Amino acid sequence: MNHLPLSLVVQLCLAFGVAGLLWPEKLVVVFDVLMFPWQASYRLVRVNAWGALLLSFLLFLALVAKLRA
């Protein structure tokens, strides 16, 4: 039960990463709002999606290391 918040963050990062890779056209609208002065592009969404997938992998490794300790 102590690992629930970290598990939820891993799942959230994984969900946004996969969504950014599969449906970047739907997330461009969100990025337009979040990055107001700059124009969001498909390349930016895909780079952010890969970053979210990498972050979810690193957090998953931290979770596994915490469970083994």
mmCIF file of the N, C-alpha and C atoms, coordinates in Angstrom:
data_MODEL
# 
_entry.id   MODEL 
# 
loop_
_atom_site.group_PDB 
_atom_site.id 
_atom_site.type_symbol 
_atom_site.label_atom_id 
_atom_site.label_alt_id 
_atom_site.label_comp_id 
_atom_site.label_asym_id 
_atom_site.label_entity_id 
_atom_site.label_seq_id 
_atom_site.pdbx_PDB_ins_code 
_atom_site.Cartn_x 
_atom_site.Cartn_y 
_atom_site.Cartn_z 
_atom_site.occupancy 
_atom_site.B_iso_or_equiv 
_atom_site.pdbx_formal_charge 
_atom_site.auth_seq_id 
_atom_site.auth_comp_id 
_atom_site.auth_asym_id 
_atom_site.auth_atom_id 
_atom_site.pdbx_PDB_model_num 
ATOM 1   N N  . MET A 1 1  ? 0.810  -1.191 0.000   1.00 0.00 ? 1  MET A N  1 
ATOM 2   C CA . MET A 1 1  ? 0.000  0.000  0.000   1.00 0.00 ? 1  MET A CA 1 
ATOM 3   C C  . MET A 1 1  ? 0.857  1.260  0.000   1.00 0.00 ? 1  MET A C  1 
ATOM 4   N N  . ASN A 1 2  ? 2.087  1.175  0.506   1.00 0.00 ? 2  ASN A N  1 
ATOM 5   C CA . ASN A 1 2  ? 2.971  2.335  0.526   1.00 0.00 ? 2  ASN A CA 1 
ATOM 6   C C  . ASN A 1 2  ? 3.479  2.693  -0.863  1.00 0.00 ? 2  ASN A C  1 
ATOM 7   N N  . HIS A 1 3  ? 3.385  1.758  -1.808  1.00 0.00 ? 3  HIS A N  1 
ATOM 8   C CA . HIS A 1 3  ? 3.902  1.983  -3.148  1.00 0.00 ? 3  HIS A CA 1 
ATOM 9   C C  . HIS A 1 3  ? 2.818  2.422  -4.124  1.00 0.00 ? 3  HIS A C  1 
ATOM 10  N N  . LEU A 1 4  ? 1.632  2.645  -3.638  1.00 0.00 ? 4  LEU A N  1 
ATOM 11  C CA . LEU A 1 4  ? 0.521  3.014  -4.513  1.00 0.00 ? 4  LEU A CA 1 
ATOM 12  C C  . LEU A 1 4  ? 0.732  4.347  -5.232  1.00 0.00 ? 4  LEU A C  1 
ATOM 13  N N  . PRO A 1 5  ? 1.178  5.426  -4.576  1.00 0.00 ? 5  PRO A N  1 
ATOM 14  C CA . PRO A 1 5  ? 1.373  6.693  -5.318  1.00 0.00 ? 5  PRO A CA 1 
ATOM 15  C C  . PRO A 1 5  ? 2.403  6.576  -6.438  1.00 0.00 ? 5  PRO A C  1 
ATOM 16  N N  . LEU A 1 6  ? 3.499  5.876  -6.186  1.00 0.00 ? 6  LEU A N  1 
ATOM 17  C CA . LEU A 1 6  ? 4.515  5.712  -7.225  1.00 0.00 ? 6  LEU A CA 1 
ATOM 18  C C  . LEU A 1 6  ? 3.984  4.861  -8.373  1.00 0.00 ? 6  LEU A C  1 
ATOM 19  N N  . SER A 1 7  ? 3.190  3.853  -8.055  1.00 0.00 ? 7  SER A N  1 
ATOM 20  C CA . SER A 1 7  ? 2.587  3.021  -9.096  1.00 0.00 ? 7  SER A CA 1 
ATOM 21  C C  . SER A 1 7  ? 1.619  3.829  -9.955  1.00 0.00 ? 7  SER A C  1 
ATOM 22  N N  . LEU A 1 8  ? 0.871  4.720  -9.346  1.00 0.00 ? 8  LEU A N  1 
ATOM 23  C CA . LEU A 1 8  ? -0.050 5.561  -10.107 1.00 0.00 ? 8  LEU A CA 1 
ATOM 24  C C  . LEU A 1 8  ? 0.686  6.538  -11.016 1.00 0.00 ? 8  LEU A C  1 
ATOM 25  N N  . VAL A 1 9  ? 1.799  7.084  -10.548 1.00 0.00 ? 9  VAL A N  1 
ATOM 26  C CA . VAL A 1 9  ? 2.602  7.992  -11.376 1.00 0.00 ? 9  VAL A CA 1 
ATOM 27  C C  . VAL A 1 9  ? 3.185  7.240  -12.566 1.00 0.00 ? 9  VAL A C  1 
ATOM 28  N N  . VAL A 1 10 ? 3.641  6.004  -12.340 1.00 0.00 ? 10 VAL A N  1 
ATOM 29  C CA . VAL A 1 10 ? 4.169  5.185  -13.434 1.00 0.00 ? 10 VAL A CA 1 
ATOM 30  C C  . VAL A 1 10 ? 3.081  4.944  -14.472 1.00 0.00 ? 10 VAL A C  1 
ATOM 31  N N  . GLN A 1 11 ? 1.882  4.593  -14.039 1.00 0.00 ? 11 GLN A N  1 
ATOM 32  C CA . GLN A 1 11 ? 0.785  4.328  -14.965 1.00 0.00 ? 11 GLN A CA 1 
ATOM 33  C C  . GLN A 1 11 ? 0.371  5.592  -15.721 1.00 0.00 ? 11 GLN A C  1 
ATOM 34  N N  . LEU A 1 12 ? 0.369  6.728  -15.043 1.00 0.00 ? 12 LEU A N  1 
ATOM 35  C CA . LEU A 1 12 ? 0.005  7.988  -15.685 1.00 0.00 ? 12 LEU A CA 1 
ATOM 36  C C  . LEU A 1 12 ? 1.027  8.371  -16.751 1.00 0.00 ? 12 LEU A C  1 
ATOM 37  N N  . CYS A 1 13 ? 2.314  8.252  -16.440 1.00 0.00 ? 13 CYS A N  1 
ATOM 38  C CA . CYS A 1 13 ? 3.360  8.553  -17.432 1.00 0.00 ? 13 CYS A CA 1 
ATOM 39  C C  . CYS A 1 13 ? 3.280  7.591  -18.609 1.00 0.00 ? 13 CYS A C  1 
ATOM 40  N N  . LEU A 1 14 ? 3.026  6.331  -18.335 1.00 0.00 ? 14 LEU A N  1 
ATOM 41  C CA . LEU A 1 14 ? 2.909  5.343  -19.407 1.00 0.00 ? 14 LEU A CA 1 
ATOM 42  C C  . LEU A 1 14 ? 1.708  5.640  -20.298 1.00 0.00 ? 14 LEU A C  1 
ATOM 43  N N  . ALA A 1 15 ? 0.600  6.022  -19.703 1.00 0.00 ? 15 ALA A N  1 
ATOM 44  C CA . ALA A 1 15 ? -0.601 6.327  -20.485 1.00 0.00 ? 15 ALA A CA 1 
ATOM 45  C C  . ALA A 1 15 ? -0.389 7.549  -21.378 1.00 0.00 ? 15 ALA A C  1 
ATOM 46  N N  . PHE A 1 16 ? 0.208  8.628  -20.854 1.00 0.00 ? 16 PHE A N  1 
ATOM 47  C CA . PHE A 1 16 ? 0.457  9.810  -21.671 1.00 0.00 ? 16 PHE A CA 1 
ATOM 48  C C  . PHE A 1 16 ? 1.509  9.537  -22.744 1.00 0.00 ? 16 PHE A C  1 
ATOM 49  N N  . GLY A 1 17 ? 2.484  8.705  -22.436 1.00 0.00 ? 17 GLY A N  1 
ATOM 50  C CA . GLY A 1 17 ? 3.499  8.374  -23.435 1.00 0.00 ? 17 GLY A CA 1 
ATOM 51  C C  . GLY A 1 17 ? 2.924  7.603  -24.603 1.00 0.00 ? 17 GLY A C  1 
ATOM 52  N N  . VAL A 1 18 ? 2.120  6.599  -24.319 1.00 0.00 ? 18 VAL A N  1 
ATOM 53  C CA . VAL A 1 18 ? 1.508  5.805  -25.384 1.00 0.00 ? 18 VAL A CA 1 
ATOM 54  C C  . VAL A 1 18 ? 0.494  6.639  -26.166 1.00 0.00 ? 18 VAL A C  1 
ATOM 55  N N  . ALA A 1 19 ? -0.275 7.443  -25.466 1.00 0.00 ? 19 ALA A N  1 
ATOM 56  C CA . ALA A 1 19 ? -1.254 8.305  -26.149 1.00 0.00 ? 19 ALA A CA 1 
ATOM 57  C C  . ALA A 1 19 ? -0.553 9.307  -27.061 1.00 0.00 ? 19 ALA A C  1 
ATOM 58  N N  . GLY A 1 20 ? 0.574  9.824  -26.641 1.00 0.00 ? 20 GLY A N  1 
ATOM 59  C CA . GLY A 1 20 ? 1.316  10.767 -27.468 1.00 0.00 ? 20 GLY A CA 1 
ATOM 60  C C  . GLY A 1 20 ? 1.902  10.129 -28.710 1.00 0.00 ? 20 GLY A C  1 
ATOM 61  N N  . LEU A 1 21 ? 2.251  8.855  -28.624 1.00 0.00 ? 21 LEU A N  1 
ATOM 62  C CA . LEU A 1 21 ? 2.786  8.174  -29.796 1.00 0.00 ? 21 LEU A CA 1 
ATOM 63  C C  . LEU A 1 21 ? 1.687  7.717  -30.746 1.00 0.00 ? 21 LEU A C  1 
ATOM 64  N N  . LEU A 1 22 ? 0.567  7.285  -30.211 1.00 0.00 ? 22 LEU A N  1 
ATOM 65  C CA . LEU A 1 22 ? -0.498 6.757  -31.062 1.00 0.00 ? 22 LEU A CA 1 
ATOM 66  C C  . LEU A 1 22 ? -1.421 7.830  -31.612 1.00 0.00 ? 22 LEU A C  1 
ATOM 67  N N  . TRP A 1 23 ? -1.725 8.859  -30.821 1.00 0.00 ? 23 TRP A N  1 
ATOM 68  C CA . TRP A 1 23 ? -2.663 9.897  -31.228 1.00 0.00 ? 23 TRP A CA 1 
ATOM 69  C C  . TRP A 1 23 ? -2.081 11.287 -30.985 1.00 0.00 ? 23 TRP A C  1 
ATOM 70  N N  . PRO A 1 24 ? -1.017 11.659 -31.690 1.00 0.00 ? 24 PRO A N  1 
ATOM 71  C CA . PRO A 1 24 ? -0.443 12.991 -31.437 1.00 0.00 ? 24 PRO A CA 1 
ATOM 72  C C  . PRO A 1 24 ? -1.376 14.122 -31.858 1.00 0.00 ? 24 PRO A C  1 
ATOM 73  N N  . GLU A 1 25 ? -2.251 13.881 -32.831 1.00 0.00 ? 25 GLU A N  1 
ATOM 74  C CA . GLU A 1 25 ? -3.150 14.953 -33.277 1.00 0.00 ? 25 GLU A CA 1 
ATOM 75  C C  . GLU A 1 25 ? -4.147 15.342 -32.198 1.00 0.00 ? 25 GLU A C  1 
ATOM 76  N N  . LYS A 1 26 ? -4.481 14.425 -31.297 1.00 0.00 ? 26 LYS A N  1 
ATOM 77  C CA . LYS A 1 26 ? -5.413 14.750 -30.219 1.00 0.00 ? 26 LYS A CA 1 
ATOM 78  C C  . LYS A 1 26 ? -4.705 15.486 -29.076 1.00 0.00 ? 26 LYS A C  1 
ATOM 79  N N  . LEU A 1 27 ? -3.416 15.247 -28.917 1.00 0.00 ? 27 LEU A N  1 
ATOM 80  C CA . LEU A 1 27 ? -2.673 15.897 -27.833 1.00 0.00 ? 27 LEU A CA 1 
ATOM 81  C C  . LEU A 1 27 ? -2.084 17.247 -28.238 1.00 0.00 ? 27 LEU A C  1 
ATOM 82  N N  . VAL A 1 28 ? -2.038 17.543 -29.525 1.00 0.00 ? 28 VAL A N  1 
ATOM 83  C CA . VAL A 1 28 ? -1.525 18.843 -29.962 1.00 0.00 ? 28 VAL A CA 1 
ATOM 84  C C  . VAL A 1 28 ? -2.383 19.962 -29.393 1.00 0.00 ? 28 VAL A C  1 
ATOM 85  N N  . VAL A 1 29 ? -3.677 19.738 -29.288 1.00 0.00 ? 29 VAL A N  1 
ATOM 86  C CA . VAL A 1 29 ? -4.585 20.752 -28.734 1.00 0.00 ? 29 VAL A CA 1 
ATOM 87  C C  . VAL A 1 29 ? -4.234 21.036 -27.274 1.00 0.00 ? 29 VAL A C  1 
ATOM 88  N N  . VAL A 1 30 ? -3.936 20.001 -26.519 1.00 0.00 ? 30 VAL A N  1 
ATOM 89  C CA . VAL A 1 30 ? -3.561 20.174 -25.108 1.00 0.00 ? 30 VAL A CA 1 
ATOM 90  C C  . VAL A 1 30 ? -2.242 20.927 -25.006 1.00 0.00 ? 30 VAL A C  1 
ATOM 91  N N  . PHE A 1 31 ? -1.288 20.585 -25.855 1.00 0.00 ? 31 PHE A N  1 
ATOM 92  C CA . PHE A 1 31 ? 0.009  21.256 -25.825 1.00 0.00 ? 31 PHE A CA 1 
ATOM 93  C C  . PHE A 1 31 ? -0.093 22.698 -26.279 1.00 0.00 ? 31 PHE A C  1 
ATOM 94  N N  . ASP A 1 32 ? -1.038 23.009 -27.164 1.00 0.00 ? 32 ASP A N  1 
ATOM 95  C CA . ASP A 1 32 ? -1.256 24.406 -27.547 1.00 0.00 ? 32 ASP A CA 1 
ATOM 96  C C  . ASP A 1 32 ? -1.666 25.244 -26.345 1.00 0.00 ? 32 ASP A C  1 
ATOM 97  N N  . VAL A 1 33 ? -2.462 24.684 -25.460 1.00 0.00 ? 33 VAL A N  1 
ATOM 98  C CA . VAL A 1 33 ? -2.891 25.400 -24.263 1.00 0.00 ? 33 VAL A CA 1 
ATOM 99  C C  . VAL A 1 33 ? -1.758 25.472 -23.244 1.00 0.00 ? 33 VAL A C  1 
ATOM 100 N N  . LEU A 1 34 ? -1.029 24.371 -23.064 1.00 0.00 ? 34 LEU A N  1 
ATOM 101 C CA . LEU A 1 34 ? 0.030  24.340 -22.055 1.00 0.00 ? 34 LEU A CA 1 
ATOM 102 C C  . LEU A 1 34 ? 1.234  25.205 -22.431 1.00 0.00 ? 34 LEU A C  1 
ATOM 103 N N  . MET A 1 35 ? 1.557  25.274 -23.711 1.00 0.00 ? 35 MET A N  1 
ATOM 104 C CA . MET A 1 35 ? 2.726  26.028 -24.167 1.00 0.00 ? 35 MET A CA 1 
ATOM 105 C C  . MET A 1 35 ? 2.263  27.265 -24.915 1.00 0.00 ? 35 MET A C  1 
ATOM 106 N N  . PHE A 1 36 ? 1.543  28.124 -24.252 1.00 0.00 ? 36 PHE A N  1 
ATOM 107 C CA . PHE A 1 36 ? 0.820  29.221 -24.898 1.00 0.00 ? 36 PHE A CA 1 
ATOM 108 C C  . PHE A 1 36 ? 1.636  30.061 -25.881 1.00 0.00 ? 36 PHE A C  1 
ATOM 109 N N  . PRO A 1 37 ? 2.788  30.610 -25.534 1.00 0.00 ? 37 PRO A N  1 
ATOM 110 C CA . PRO A 1 37 ? 3.438  31.501 -26.505 1.00 0.00 ? 37 PRO A CA 1 
ATOM 111 C C  . PRO A 1 37 ? 3.995  30.767 -27.728 1.00 0.00 ? 37 PRO A C  1 
ATOM 112 N N  . TRP A 1 38 ? 4.259  29.467 -27.604 1.00 0.00 ? 38 TRP A N  1 
ATOM 113 C CA . TRP A 1 38 ? 4.860  28.714 -28.705 1.00 0.00 ? 38 TRP A CA 1 
ATOM 114 C C  . TRP A 1 38 ? 3.822  27.828 -29.369 1.00 0.00 ? 38 TRP A C  1 
ATOM 115 N N  . GLN A 1 39 ? 4.043  27.572 -30.633 1.00 0.00 ? 39 GLN A N  1 
ATOM 116 C CA . GLN A 1 39 ? 3.156  26.696 -31.397 1.00 0.00 ? 39 GLN A CA 1 
ATOM 117 C C  . GLN A 1 39 ? 3.549  25.239 -31.151 1.00 0.00 ? 39 GLN A C  1 
ATOM 118 N N  . ALA A 1 40 ? 2.604  24.410 -30.768 1.00 0.00 ? 40 ALA A N  1 
ATOM 119 C CA . ALA A 1 40 ? 2.867  22.990 -30.558 1.00 0.00 ? 40 ALA A CA 1 
ATOM 120 C C  . ALA A 1 40 ? 2.878  22.275 -31.906 1.00 0.00 ? 40 ALA A C  1 
ATOM 121 N N  . SER A 1 41 ? 3.733  21.265 -32.016 1.00 0.00 ? 41 SER A N  1 
ATOM 122 C CA . SER A 1 41 ? 3.827  20.506 -33.252 1.00 0.00 ? 41 SER A CA 1 
ATOM 123 C C  . SER A 1 41 ? 3.772  19.016 -32.934 1.00 0.00 ? 41 SER A C  1 
ATOM 124 N N  . TYR A 1 42 ? 3.612  18.221 -33.981 1.00 0.00 ? 42 TYR A N  1 
ATOM 125 C CA . TYR A 1 42 ? 3.587  16.771 -33.800 1.00 0.00 ? 42 TYR A CA 1 
ATOM 126 C C  . TYR A 1 42 ? 4.937  16.270 -33.299 1.00 0.00 ? 42 TYR A C  1 
ATOM 127 N N  . ARG A 1 43 ? 6.008  16.909 -33.756 1.00 0.00 ? 43 ARG A N  1 
ATOM 128 C CA . ARG A 1 43 ? 7.346  16.502 -33.313 1.00 0.00 ? 43 ARG A CA 1 
ATOM 129 C C  . ARG A 1 43 ? 7.502  16.732 -31.820 1.00 0.00 ? 43 ARG A C  1 
ATOM 130 N N  . LEU A 1 44 ? 7.027  17.855 -31.332 1.00 0.00 ? 44 LEU A N  1 
ATOM 131 C CA . LEU A 1 44 ? 7.102  18.166 -29.909 1.00 0.00 ? 44 LEU A CA 1 
ATOM 132 C C  . LEU A 1 44 ? 6.297  17.159 -29.084 1.00 0.00 ? 44 LEU A C  1 
ATOM 133 N N  . VAL A 1 45 ? 5.129  16.795 -29.565 1.00 0.00 ? 45 VAL A N  1 
ATOM 134 C CA . VAL A 1 45 ? 4.295  15.831 -28.854 1.00 0.00 ? 45 VAL A CA 1 
ATOM 135 C C  . VAL A 1 45 ? 4.974  14.476 -28.819 1.00 0.00 ? 45 VAL A C  1 
ATOM 136 N N  . ARG A 1 46 ? 5.564  14.062 -29.931 1.00 0.00 ? 46 ARG A N  1 
ATOM 137 C CA . ARG A 1 46 ? 6.242  12.760 -29.972 1.00 0.00 ? 46 ARG A CA 1 
ATOM 138 C C  . ARG A 1 46 ? 7.482  12.734 -29.074 1.00 0.00 ? 46 ARG A C  1 
ATOM 139 N N  . VAL A 1 47 ? 8.240  13.818 -29.045 1.00 0.00 ? 47 VAL A N  1 
ATOM 140 C CA . VAL A 1 47 ? 9.412  13.886 -28.159 1.00 0.00 ? 47 VAL A CA 1 
ATOM 141 C C  . VAL A 1 47 ? 8.969  13.820 -26.701 1.00 0.00 ? 47 VAL A C  1 
ATOM 142 N N  . ASN A 1 48 ? 7.903  14.531 -26.371 1.00 0.00 ? 48 ASN A N  1 
ATOM 143 C CA . ASN A 1 48 ? 7.380  14.483 -25.016 1.00 0.00 ? 48 ASN A CA 1 
ATOM 144 C C  . ASN A 1 48 ? 6.853  13.090 -24.677 1.00 0.00 ? 48 ASN A C  1 
ATOM 145 N N  . ALA A 1 49 ? 6.260  12.409 -25.647 1.00 0.00 ? 49 ALA A N  1 
ATOM 146 C CA . ALA A 1 49 ? 5.760  11.052 -25.416 1.00 0.00 ? 49 ALA A CA 1 
ATOM 147 C C  . ALA A 1 49 ? 6.908  10.093 -25.123 1.00 0.00 ? 49 ALA A C  1 
ATOM 148 N N  . TRP A 1 50 ? 8.000  10.203 -25.888 1.00 0.00 ? 50 TRP A N  1 
ATOM 149 C CA . TRP A 1 50 ? 9.156  9.358  -25.612 1.00 0.00 ? 50 TRP A CA 1 
ATOM 150 C C  . TRP A 1 50 ? 9.752  9.677  -24.242 1.00 0.00 ? 50 TRP A C  1 
ATOM 151 N N  . GLY A 1 51 ? 9.763  10.937 -23.870 1.00 0.00 ? 51 GLY A N  1 
ATOM 152 C CA . GLY A 1 51 ? 10.237 11.315 -22.540 1.00 0.00 ? 51 GLY A CA 1 
ATOM 153 C C  . GLY A 1 51 ? 9.360  10.742 -21.432 1.00 0.00 ? 51 GLY A C  1 
ATOM 154 N N  . ALA A 1 52 ? 8.044  10.750 -21.654 1.00 0.00 ? 52 ALA A N  1 
ATOM 155 C CA . ALA A 1 52 ? 7.127  10.178 -20.660 1.00 0.00 ? 52 ALA A CA 1 
ATOM 156 C C  . ALA A 1 52 ? 7.319  8.672  -20.548 1.00 0.00 ? 52 ALA A C  1 
ATOM 157 N N  . LEU A 1 53 ? 7.556  8.002  -21.661 1.00 0.00 ? 53 LEU A N  1 
ATOM 158 C CA . LEU A 1 53 ? 7.816  6.561  -21.617 1.00 0.00 ? 53 LEU A CA 1 
ATOM 159 C C  . LEU A 1 53 ? 9.123  6.259  -20.901 1.00 0.00 ? 53 LEU A C  1 
ATOM 160 N N  . LEU A 1 54 ? 10.145 7.065  -21.139 1.00 0.00 ? 54 LEU A N  1 
ATOM 161 C CA . LEU A 1 54 ? 11.418 6.884  -20.445 1.00 0.00 ? 54 LEU A CA 1 
ATOM 162 C C  . LEU A 1 54 ? 11.258 7.132  -18.946 1.00 0.00 ? 54 LEU A C  1 
ATOM 163 N N  . LEU A 1 55 ? 10.511 8.170  -18.585 1.00 0.00 ? 55 LEU A N  1 
ATOM 164 C CA . LEU A 1 55 ? 10.261 8.461  -17.179 1.00 0.00 ? 55 LEU A CA 1 
ATOM 165 C C  . LEU A 1 55 ? 9.487  7.328  -16.512 1.00 0.00 ? 55 LEU A C  1 
ATOM 166 N N  . SER A 1 56 ? 8.498  6.771  -17.200 1.00 0.00 ? 56 SER A N  1 
ATOM 167 C CA . SER A 1 56 ? 7.729  5.669  -16.612 1.00 0.00 ? 56 SER A CA 1 
ATOM 168 C C  . SER A 1 56 ? 8.616  4.441  -16.415 1.00 0.00 ? 56 SER A C  1 
ATOM 169 N N  . PHE A 1 57 ? 9.543  4.194  -17.352 1.00 0.00 ? 57 PHE A N  1 
ATOM 170 C CA . PHE A 1 57 ? 10.460 3.068  -17.204 1.00 0.00 ? 57 PHE A CA 1 
ATOM 171 C C  . PHE A 1 57 ? 11.390 3.271  -16.010 1.00 0.00 ? 57 PHE A C  1 
ATOM 172 N N  . LEU A 1 58 ? 11.920 4.479  -15.857 1.00 0.00 ? 58 LEU A N  1 
ATOM 173 C CA . LEU A 1 58 ? 12.812 4.753  -14.729 1.00 0.00 ? 58 LEU A CA 1 
ATOM 174 C C  . LEU A 1 58 ? 12.076 4.678  -13.394 1.00 0.00 ? 58 LEU A C  1 
ATOM 175 N N  . LEU A 1 59 ? 10.847 5.185  -13.363 1.00 0.00 ? 59 LEU A N  1 
ATOM 176 C CA . LEU A 1 59 ? 10.063 5.084  -12.129 1.00 0.00 ? 59 LEU A CA 1 
ATOM 177 C C  . LEU A 1 59 ? 9.694  3.644  -11.821 1.00 0.00 ? 59 LEU A C  1 
ATOM 178 N N  . PHE A 1 60 ? 9.450  2.847  -12.857 1.00 0.00 ? 60 PHE A N  1 
ATOM 179 C CA . PHE A 1 60 ? 9.168  1.432  -12.646 1.00 0.00 ? 60 PHE A CA 1 
ATOM 180 C C  . PHE A 1 60 ? 10.386 0.724  -12.063 1.00 0.00 ? 60 PHE A C  1 
ATOM 181 N N  . LEU A 1 61 ? 11.577 1.051  -12.561 1.00 0.00 ? 61 LEU A N  1 
ATOM 182 C CA . LEU A 1 61 ? 12.780 0.474  -11.991 1.00 0.00 ? 61 LEU A CA 1 
ATOM 183 C C  . LEU A 1 61 ? 12.966 0.886  -10.528 1.00 0.00 ? 61 LEU A C  1 
ATOM 184 N N  . ALA A 1 62 ? 12.650 2.116  -10.206 1.00 0.00 ? 62 ALA A N  1 
ATOM 185 C CA . ALA A 1 62 ? 12.740 2.571  -8.819  1.00 0.00 ? 62 ALA A CA 1 
ATOM 186 C C  . ALA A 1 62 ? 11.738 1.829  -7.945  1.00 0.00 ? 62 ALA A C  1 
ATOM 187 N N  . LEU A 1 63 ? 10.556 1.573  -8.493  1.00 0.00 ? 63 LEU A N  1 
ATOM 188 C CA . LEU A 1 63 ? 9.535  0.835  -7.742  1.00 0.00 ? 63 LEU A CA 1 
ATOM 189 C C  . LEU A 1 63 ? 9.983  -0.603 -7.497  1.00 0.00 ? 63 LEU A C  1 
ATOM 190 N N  . VAL A 1 64 ? 10.549 -1.238 -8.489  1.00 0.00 ? 64 VAL A N  1 
ATOM 191 C CA . VAL A 1 64 ? 11.031 -2.608 -8.334  1.00 0.00 ? 64 VAL A CA 1 
ATOM 192 C C  . VAL A 1 64 ? 12.183 -2.663 -7.336  1.00 0.00 ? 64 VAL A C  1 
ATOM 193 N N  . ALA A 1 65 ? 13.075 -1.695 -7.396  1.00 0.00 ? 65 ALA A N  1 
ATOM 194 C CA . ALA A 1 65 ? 14.181 -1.649 -6.445  1.00 0.00 ? 65 ALA A CA 1 
ATOM 195 C C  . ALA A 1 65 ? 13.689 -1.430 -5.026  1.00 0.00 ? 65 ALA A C  1 
ATOM 196 N N  . LYS A 1 66 ? 12.636 -0.638 -4.891  1.00 0.00 ? 66 LYS A N  1 
ATOM 197 C CA . LYS A 1 66 ? 12.073 -0.374 -3.555  1.00 0.00 ? 66 LYS A CA 1 
ATOM 198 C C  . LYS A 1 66 ? 11.388 -1.627 -3.007  1.00 0.00 ? 66 LYS A C  1 
ATOM 199 N N  . LEU A 1 67 ? 10.758 -2.397 -3.885  1.00 0.00 ? 67 LEU A N  1 
ATOM 200 C CA . LEU A 1 67 ? 10.079 -3.610 -3.439  1.00 0.00 ? 67 LEU A CA 1 
ATOM 201 C C  . LEU A 1 67 ? 11.071 -4.691 -3.030  1.00 0.00 ? 67 LEU A C  1 
ATOM 202 N N  . ARG A 1 68 ? 12.236 -4.728 -3.676  1.00 0.00 ? 68 ARG A N  1 
ATOM 203 C CA . ARG A 1 68 ? 13.232 -5.747 -3.343  1.00 0.00 ? 68 ARG A CA 1 
ATOM 204 C C  . ARG A 1 68 ? 13.988 -5.412 -2.069  1.00 0.00 ? 68 ARG A C  1 
ATOM 205 N N  . ALA A 1 69 ? 14.058 -4.146 -1.725  1.00 0.00 ? 69 ALA A N  1 
ATOM 206 C CA . ALA A 1 69 ? 14.824 -3.737 -0.533  1.00 0.00 ? 69 ALA A CA 1 
ATOM 207 C C  . ALA A 1 69 ? 14.033 -3.957 0.723   1.00 0.00 ? 69 ALA A C  1 
# 
